[in-house]
Amino acid sequence: MQQPRFFLAFFVLPLFTLLLGWQLGQNYEQKHELIHGKDTGSGTVLQDPEHQADLSMLWGVWRLLLTHYIEPEKLQSTTLIEGAVRGLVAAIGDPYTVFMTPKENGDFRDSLSGHLQGIGAELAVRDADIIVVAAIKGSPAEKAGLLPQDAIVAVDDVELTGLSLQDVVSKIRGPKGTQVTLTVLRPHTTAALTFTIVRDDIHIPSTEYTVKKTATGSVGVLTISQFGTDTIREVKDILVQVHEKDLRGLIIDLRYNGGGYLEGAVDLTSLFLRSGKVVSVERRDKETDVHMVSGGPLLPKIPMVVLINQGTASASEIVAGALQDHKRATVVGMKSFGKGTVQEVIDLPGGSSLRVTIAHWLTPNGKNLGKEGVTPDITVDRSKEDFLGNRDPQMDAAVTWLLGHKMGIKE
């Protein structure tokens, strides 16, 4: 029986209640080929796993457990089957391809609202390490002092060696008011750091708009923290009130934006471009879907800077890459995370689901975002000392460039 499916523009995997992801919203049909195979022990891809794969070892182990395991009440069939499927999917070695139990699937879908429980940190796997991509603004993780690029090596004094990202998320998440202790290795430091964090409700603000006034003019700053359900509506509500004559330029701050709906990235880019390609989705058979500007830009001429950093990923990289390739905006900050894959979610019987990587993102000029990320036109870092001192040299550089650009000065 054909199961329901939807497509995701996955970003780095955040740690709230579970793993966040977003529906592409295009509802285009994908050619659905079963990856079969006859497992001959030589790595041959099967053509019909149901009939060709030898599962006698699985059944044999199950029978041995039923006969010998000391606590037979723990041998619940549903739990064992879910564990076997999780192991099958995990064996691929792709942290973004995962099996989700009914509870995990429910939490996953609930997370689309942006109201979550946890510590408020976005995590990803990099070189087998669990890395903090960003701590959400105002979250327990931010207040405790977690920083981008921190590597989590233990949770509640239990080392994480060999655990998947989803396993780590399961260990760190928990009810509001409970504590979790993280052991962290920070770049350029030798001693491990310990953070005891109290879990709380997490609300992810989608957009925020402010105006920076200087002696030589004003600059608008549009901060977008994710591409969620209401993001584009909120952005449009903001931009219809923006008058270009009152501003020297506009900054779109995508730092720590882990991604979201693909259609959100396309729609946002379309607010500033009259025409052109936004992103291409390249599938395993090299078939490519091209997403074009949707038309009707609100601010097609205003000078722009896009701010990015190591926590800018997936859908936000699509926006930065498209505006950069079209020379519509100058990109300032640090190289983005490099999360450029598409996931499909297929609902399974009983409420569980399978999330599987099906494609790569390509910028208008053909750059593979997963391999290359987005490199800024003007590289400016923000150090730990800057964070602690409430200084923002990246924002300062963006404002300076816009004011100078408006006066005909180029860097």
VMD Tcl script that draws the C-alpha trace (Angstrom):
set ca {
  {0.00 0.00 0.00}
  {1.35 3.40 -0.96}
  {2.07 5.39 2.20}
  {1.71 9.19 2.56}
  {4.85 11.17 1.86}
  {6.05 14.73 2.13}
  {9.32 16.45 1.38}
  {11.65 18.29 3.72}
  {14.30 20.92 3.34}
  {16.41 19.68 6.22}
  {18.82 21.81 8.03}
  {21.15 21.01 10.86}
  {19.37 18.91 13.42}
  {18.20 21.01 16.34}
  {17.75 19.87 19.87}
  {14.37 20.91 21.20}
  {11.83 18.15 21.66}
  {13.18 16.15 18.74}
  {14.69 16.89 15.35}
  {13.24 19.83 13.46}
  {12.46 19.73 9.76}
  {10.19 21.39 7.30}
  {7.97 20.40 4.44}
  {9.04 21.62 1.04}
  {5.50 22.66 0.24}
  {5.78 21.99 -3.46}
  {4.07 18.57 -3.38}
  {5.77 17.55 -6.57}
  {5.81 13.82 -7.21}
  {9.03 11.92 -6.86}
  {9.85 8.74 -8.74}
  {9.76 6.21 -5.94}
  {12.16 3.37 -6.62}
  {12.75 0.68 -4.04}
  {16.41 0.18 -3.32}
  {16.45 -3.59 -3.40}
  {19.22 -6.05 -3.26}
  {20.43 -9.53 -2.88}
  {22.81 -9.47 0.03}
  {25.46 -11.89 -1.07}
  {27.93 -10.59 1.48}
  {29.76 -8.62 -1.19}
  {27.71 -5.43 -0.88}
  {25.48 -6.17 -3.88}
  {22.38 -4.00 -4.02}
  {19.28 -6.16 -3.80}
  {16.52 -6.14 -6.39}
  {13.84 -7.56 -4.09}
  {14.76 -7.56 -0.38}
  {11.50 -9.19 0.69}
  {12.34 -12.37 -1.22}
  {16.11 -12.24 -1.69}
  {17.44 -11.00 1.66}
  {18.29 -13.78 4.13}
  {16.74 -12.72 7.45}
  {17.30 -16.03 9.20}
  {19.85 -14.46 11.55}
  {17.31 -11.85 12.67}
  {14.66 -14.46 13.44}
  {17.22 -16.71 15.10}
  {18.45 -13.95 17.40}
  {14.88 -13.05 18.27}
  {14.13 -16.64 19.26}
  {17.30 -16.81 21.35}
  {16.27 -13.67 23.21}
  {12.81 -15.10 23.87}
  {14.39 -18.29 25.21}
  {17.31 -16.94 27.23}
  {16.93 -13.25 28.14}
  {16.60 -12.81 31.92}
  {13.78 -10.23 31.77}
  {11.32 -11.57 29.18}
  {8.79 -8.84 29.97}
  {11.11 -6.39 28.16}
  {10.89 -8.35 24.91}
  {7.94 -6.42 23.52}
  {7.51 -7.14 19.82}
  {6.78 -3.54 18.81}
  {9.86 -2.25 20.62}
  {12.08 -4.95 19.07}
  {10.76 -4.32 15.56}
  {11.26 -0.56 15.90}
  {14.80 -1.18 17.15}
  {15.56 -3.47 14.21}
  {14.25 -0.93 11.70}
  {16.16 1.90 13.41}
  {19.35 -0.16 13.14}
  {18.71 -0.92 9.48}
  {18.34 2.77 8.65}
  {21.24 3.86 10.87}
  {23.55 1.40 9.08}
  {23.48 3.71 6.04}
  {25.57 6.21 7.99}
  {23.59 9.30 6.95}
  {22.61 11.34 10.05}
  {19.70 12.89 8.14}
  {18.17 9.54 7.13}
  {16.38 8.17 10.19}
  {13.46 6.04 11.35}
  {11.06 7.77 13.73}
  {8.75 5.96 16.16}
  {5.15 7.16 16.47}
  {6.08 9.40 19.43}
  {9.13 10.80 17.68}
  {7.11 11.36 14.52}
  {4.44 13.20 16.51}
  {7.02 15.36 18.29}
  {8.67 16.04 14.96}
  {5.46 17.34 13.40}
  {4.56 19.32 16.52}
  {7.91 21.07 16.27}
  {6.81 22.79 13.05}
  {4.84 25.26 15.17}
  {8.06 26.59 16.72}
  {6.84 25.93 20.29}
  {9.05 23.26 21.83}
  {10.58 21.94 25.04}
  {14.25 21.30 25.63}
  {17.44 23.31 25.95}
  {17.19 25.24 22.67}
  {20.35 24.20 20.84}
  {20.76 23.22 17.20}
  {23.02 20.19 16.75}
  {24.64 18.46 13.80}
  {27.11 15.66 13.12}
  {30.50 16.69 11.77}
  {33.38 14.20 11.45}
  {31.55 11.84 13.84}
  {31.31 14.57 16.51}
  {28.08 16.09 17.83}
  {28.50 19.81 17.17}
  {26.52 22.77 18.45}
  {25.52 24.81 15.42}
  {23.70 27.48 17.39}
  {21.97 28.22 20.67}
  {18.54 29.75 20.12}
  {18.25 33.35 21.28}
  {16.99 33.49 24.87}
  {17.12 29.71 25.31}
  {18.55 27.80 28.29}
  {21.45 26.73 26.08}
  {22.35 30.34 25.26}
  {22.02 31.45 28.88}
  {24.25 28.57 29.99}
  {26.97 29.66 27.56}
  {26.93 27.06 24.76}
  {28.61 28.44 21.62}
  {28.70 27.42 17.95}
  {31.28 24.72 17.17}
  {31.22 23.32 20.73}
  {31.52 19.52 20.55}
  {29.35 17.59 23.04}
  {31.27 14.54 24.25}
  {29.14 13.40 27.20}
  {25.61 13.75 28.57}
  {25.13 13.32 32.32}
  {28.70 11.95 32.47}
  {27.95 9.22 29.90}
  {30.24 9.36 26.86}
  {28.60 9.58 23.45}
  {31.06 7.48 21.45}
  {29.25 5.46 18.81}
  {25.86 7.09 19.35}
  {23.85 8.59 16.51}
  {22.63 12.18 16.54}
  {19.10 10.99 17.24}
  {20.35 8.93 20.20}
  {22.11 11.99 21.60}
  {19.01 14.11 21.13}
  {17.00 11.52 23.05}
  {19.45 11.72 25.93}
  {19.46 15.51 26.12}
  {15.79 16.29 25.63}
  {13.36 16.06 28.51}
  {10.50 17.73 30.36}
  {10.52 21.37 31.33}
  {12.16 21.97 34.72}
  {14.49 18.95 34.60}
  {18.27 19.21 34.37}
  {20.81 17.83 31.94}
  {24.61 18.09 32.21}
  {26.67 18.41 29.04}
  {30.42 17.91 28.78}
  {31.81 20.01 25.94}
  {35.09 20.44 24.10}
  {35.50 23.96 22.74}
  {37.79 24.82 19.80}
  {41.20 26.21 20.79}
  {40.80 25.06 24.41}
  {42.29 22.00 26.07}
  {40.12 21.42 29.13}
  {36.57 20.09 28.85}
  {33.75 22.39 29.93}
  {30.68 21.31 31.91}
  {27.24 22.90 31.56}
  {24.25 22.00 33.74}
  {21.15 23.25 31.94}
  {17.53 23.36 33.08}
  {15.16 22.41 30.26}
  {12.35 24.83 29.47}
  {9.71 25.76 26.92}
  {11.39 26.99 23.76}
  {9.77 29.47 21.43}
  {11.59 30.18 18.20}
  {10.85 33.71 17.04}
  {10.61 33.63 13.29}
  {11.26 37.28 12.42}
  {12.33 40.55 14.00}
  {12.78 43.98 12.43}
  {14.72 46.95 13.75}
  {16.19 50.14 12.31}
  {19.76 51.19 13.03}
  {20.08 54.99 12.90}
  {23.44 56.62 12.28}
  {24.64 60.14 11.62}
  {24.75 59.39 7.89}
  {21.48 57.52 7.54}
  {19.36 54.58 8.69}
  {19.68 50.87 7.87}
  {16.89 48.32 8.26}
  {17.75 44.97 9.89}
  {15.46 42.00 9.19}
  {16.41 39.01 11.36}
  {14.99 35.64 10.31}
  {15.64 32.75 12.70}
  {13.89 30.01 10.72}
  {11.65 29.47 7.70}
  {8.55 28.28 9.50}
  {4.86 28.24 8.77}
  {4.25 31.97 9.22}
  {7.66 33.40 8.33}
  {6.91 34.77 4.88}
  {3.61 36.29 5.99}
  {5.46 38.03 8.83}
  {8.20 39.25 6.47}
  {5.67 40.63 4.00}
  {3.83 42.44 6.79}
  {7.14 44.06 7.72}
  {8.33 44.93 4.22}
  {5.10 46.59 3.07}
  {5.79 49.19 5.76}
  {9.41 49.70 4.70}
  {9.99 52.79 2.58}
  {13.20 52.66 0.58}
  {13.55 56.44 0.65}
  {13.89 56.32 4.44}
  {16.70 53.73 4.41}
  {20.26 53.56 3.11}
  {19.93 49.80 2.79}
  {18.56 46.54 4.23}
  {20.38 43.82 6.17}
  {18.91 40.31 6.19}
  {20.39 38.55 9.21}
  {20.42 34.77 8.64}
  {23.00 33.93 11.29}
  {22.01 30.81 13.27}
  {19.09 30.23 10.91}
  {19.04 26.45 10.56}
  {16.59 26.34 7.67}
  {12.97 25.50 7.10}
  {10.46 25.27 4.29}
  {11.94 25.33 0.81}
  {8.99 27.39 -0.39}
  {9.84 29.93 2.33}
  {13.37 30.29 0.95}
  {12.03 30.68 -2.60}
  {9.37 33.18 -1.52}
  {11.83 35.27 0.49}
  {14.29 35.45 -2.39}
  {11.41 36.41 -4.68}
  {10.70 39.50 -2.57}
  {14.00 41.00 -3.77}
  {14.48 39.59 -7.29}
  {12.38 40.25 -10.38}
  {13.33 37.01 -12.16}
  {15.75 34.12 -12.25}
  {16.58 30.80 -10.67}
  {16.56 30.40 -6.87}
  {17.70 26.81 -6.38}
  {17.91 23.45 -8.13}
  {17.14 20.09 -6.52}
  {19.42 17.38 -7.95}
  {18.24 13.79 -7.44}
  {20.10 10.48 -7.45}
  {19.40 9.93 -11.15}
  {20.74 13.46 -11.87}
  {17.19 14.60 -12.63}
  {16.92 18.24 -11.55}
  {13.94 20.30 -10.40}
  {14.46 24.05 -10.81}
  {12.72 26.55 -8.54}
  {12.35 29.99 -10.07}
  {11.55 33.40 -8.59}
  {7.79 33.58 -8.09}
  {7.39 37.23 -9.15}
  {6.01 40.32 -7.46}
  {9.09 41.62 -5.58}
  {8.44 44.17 -2.85}
  {11.94 45.67 -2.70}
  {13.76 44.84 -5.94}
  {16.24 47.74 -5.81}
  {17.16 48.50 -2.20}
  {20.89 47.92 -1.45}
  {21.24 44.75 0.59}
  {23.62 42.76 2.79}
  {23.00 39.19 3.92}
  {24.67 38.20 7.20}
  {25.71 34.54 7.57}
  {27.86 32.46 9.89}
  {28.65 28.86 10.77}
  {25.08 28.41 12.00}
  {23.49 29.42 8.68}
  {22.21 26.22 7.08}
  {19.93 24.63 4.47}
  {17.02 26.91 3.46}
  {18.87 30.00 4.72}
  {21.88 28.98 2.62}
  {19.56 28.80 -0.39}
  {18.57 32.44 0.15}
  {22.13 33.65 0.71}
  {23.47 31.66 -2.23}
  {20.75 32.84 -4.62}
  {21.06 36.53 -3.72}
  {24.84 36.26 -3.95}
  {24.84 34.47 -7.33}
  {22.46 37.06 -8.76}
  {24.67 39.84 -7.31}
  {21.58 41.18 -5.60}
  {23.20 41.28 -2.15}
  {26.65 41.35 -0.60}
  {27.21 38.48 1.82}
  {29.06 39.34 5.04}
  {30.20 37.11 7.90}
  {31.67 33.59 8.02}
  {31.27 30.57 5.74}
  {27.91 28.86 6.22}
  {27.37 25.40 7.68}
  {26.99 23.52 4.40}
  {23.75 21.57 4.87}
  {22.50 21.02 1.34}
  {20.36 17.91 1.22}
  {16.65 17.23 0.82}
  {14.78 14.69 2.91}
  {11.53 12.90 2.11}
  {9.30 11.76 4.96}
  {7.25 8.63 4.30}
  {4.54 7.74 6.82}
  {4.56 4.10 7.93}
  {1.82 1.95 9.48}
  {1.13 2.63 13.15}
  {2.19 6.30 13.11}
  {5.94 5.87 12.59}
  {7.81 7.34 9.62}
  {10.98 7.11 7.57}
  {12.96 10.23 6.74}
  {15.34 9.63 3.85}
  {17.78 11.84 1.96}
  {16.75 12.08 -1.70}
  {18.51 15.07 -3.27}
  {21.10 17.88 -3.09}
  {20.66 21.66 -3.29}
  {22.43 23.61 -6.02}
  {22.66 27.42 -6.17}
  {21.78 29.27 -9.41}
  {25.43 29.05 -10.46}
  {25.55 25.31 -9.72}
  {27.31 25.33 -6.36}
  {26.56 22.26 -4.23}
  {25.58 23.77 -0.88}
  {26.17 20.53 1.00}
  {29.79 20.35 -0.16}
  {30.71 24.02 -0.40}
  {28.31 26.07 1.69}
  {28.20 29.82 1.06}
  {31.45 31.79 1.25}
  {30.95 35.46 2.22}
  {32.05 38.28 -0.04}
  {33.40 40.05 3.06}
  {34.73 37.76 5.78}
  {34.24 39.02 9.34}
  {34.33 36.82 12.44}
  {32.63 37.31 15.79}
  {34.75 35.93 18.61}
  {33.72 34.53 21.95}
  {34.95 37.72 23.53}
  {32.70 39.70 21.17}
  {29.72 37.60 22.27}
  {30.49 38.08 25.93}
  {31.11 41.80 25.44}
  {27.90 42.24 23.45}
  {29.89 43.41 20.43}
  {28.88 42.52 16.87}
  {31.63 43.30 14.34}
  {29.70 41.41 11.63}
  {26.68 43.68 11.98}
  {28.97 46.70 12.17}
  {30.67 45.66 8.91}
  {27.29 45.21 7.20}
  {26.11 48.67 8.25}
  {29.41 50.27 7.23}
  {29.32 48.60 3.81}
  {25.75 49.69 3.12}
  {26.43 53.30 4.09}
  {29.58 53.33 2.01}
  {27.91 51.60 -0.93}
  {25.12 54.16 -0.96}
  {27.74 56.88 -1.23}
  {29.46 55.11 -4.08}
  {32.26 53.61 -1.99}
  {33.06 49.95 -2.64}
  {35.28 47.60 -0.70}
}
mol new
graphics top color blue
foreach p $ca { graphics top sphere $p radius 0.5 }
foreach p [lrange $ca 0 end-1] q [lrange $ca 1 end] { graphics top cylinder $p $q radius 0.2 }
display resetview
